[in-house]
Amino acid sequence: MEMVADLRTLEDILAVSRRFGVTSLAYGLPDDRIEICFAETTRAGVDGLTTEPPAAAEVLAAVETPGLFQPQIDELPRAVSKGDILAFLVAGPVRNTLTAPCDGTITEQLAEPDSLLGWGDPAFKIVT
């Protein structure tokens, strides 16, 4: 059986999954199951069916495209707003951005400058 998916739909699923703290998604397992794993820090919010993170939650800003990590944050801690540019990911002539997934304060940079990061690798820790 051939499966065809709309890329925009997959991006939407990825964005919603990250918002709820999904750390892994497996499909096509025996018995046609889908397995979803959640980060422990967000499990309570998902179990309670809330869309807002709990007070003072830690959120990881993870990269969505692979590339060489070029942070744009110079001093920590630093307050950020959702959508602020945190870093660039450079792959050849392409330069993608890593933006803040939420309002909060960046407390830690988790990746070294100029290191190669892959899809889903955490780059910053943000406290909301």
C-alpha positions in Angstrom: 0.0 0.0 0.0 1.4 3.4 -1.0 1.0 6.3 1.5 0.9 9.9 0.3 0.9 12.7 2.7 0.6 16.5 2.4 3.8 18.0 3.7 1.9 20.9 5.3 -0.3 18.4 7.2 2.9 16.7 8.5 4.3 20.1 9.6 1.0 20.8 11.5 1.2 17.4 13.2 4.8 18.1 14.2 4.0 21.5 15.6 1.1 20.3 17.7 3.1 17.2 18.9 5.9 19.4 20.1 3.5 21.7 21.9 2.3 18.8 23.9 5.8 17.5 24.6 5.8 14.5 22.3 9.3 13.0 22.3 8.8 10.2 19.8 6.2 8.9 17.4 6.2 5.4 16.0 3.8 4.0 13.4 3.6 0.9 11.3 4.3 -1.3 14.3 2.9 -4.8 14.4 -0.9 -4.9 14.8 -1.2 -1.5 13.1 -0.6 0.6 16.2 0.6 4.1 16.7 2.8 4.7 19.8 3.3 8.2 21.1 5.8 9.0 23.9 5.7 12.2 26.0 8.3 14.0 28.0 7.8 13.6 31.7 7.8 17.3 32.3 4.7 17.8 30.1 2.8 14.5 30.8 0.6 16.1 33.5 -0.6 18.8 31.0 -1.4 16.2 28.4 -3.2 13.9 30.8 -5.3 16.8 32.0 -6.1 17.8 28.4 -4.9 21.4 29.0 -3.2 23.3 26.1 -1.3 25.7 28.4 2.0 24.6 29.9 2.1 24.6 33.7 3.6 27.6 35.6 7.4 27.7 35.4 7.6 24.8 32.9 10.8 24.1 31.1 10.5 24.0 27.3 13.2 22.8 24.9 13.7 24.8 21.7 14.6 22.1 19.3 15.8 22.5 15.7 13.4 21.6 12.8 16.0 21.4 10.1 19.6 20.0 10.2 22.6 22.4 9.9 25.5 24.0 11.6 24.3 25.7 14.8 24.9 29.5 14.9 23.4 30.9 18.1 22.2 34.6 18.1 21.9 34.8 21.9 24.9 36.4 23.6 24.1 36.5 27.3 22.1 34.2 29.5 19.6 34.3 31.1 17.7 36.2 28.4 14.0 37.0 28.1 12.5 36.0 24.7 9.1 36.2 23.0 7.5 33.6 20.9 8.9 33.8 17.4 12.2 35.6 18.3 15.1 34.3 16.3 17.4 32.3 18.6 19.8 30.8 16.1 20.5 30.0 12.5 21.1 26.5 11.1 23.3 26.6 8.1 23.4 23.8 5.5 25.4 24.8 2.5 23.9 28.0 1.0 20.7 27.6 3.0 20.3 29.4 6.3 17.2 28.4 8.4 16.1 30.0 11.6 15.4 28.5 15.0 12.7 30.6 16.7 11.5 30.7 20.3 8.5 28.3 20.6 7.0 30.3 23.5 7.5 33.4 25.7 9.9 32.8 28.5 13.5 33.1 29.6 16.4 31.2 28.0 18.3 29.7 30.9 20.7 27.4 29.1 22.3 26.9 25.6 22.4 23.1 25.1 24.4 23.0 21.8 27.9 24.2 21.1 28.3 27.0 18.4 29.1 25.5 14.9 28.1 22.0 16.0 26.0 20.0 13.5 22.5 19.5 14.8 19.8 17.2 13.4 16.1 17.3 13.3 14.7 17.5 16.9 18.0 18.2 18.6 17.5 20.5 21.6 19.4 23.8 21.3 18.1 26.0 24.2 16.2 25.5 27.5 13.4 28.1 28.1 11.6 28.6 31.4 8.1 29.8 30.9 
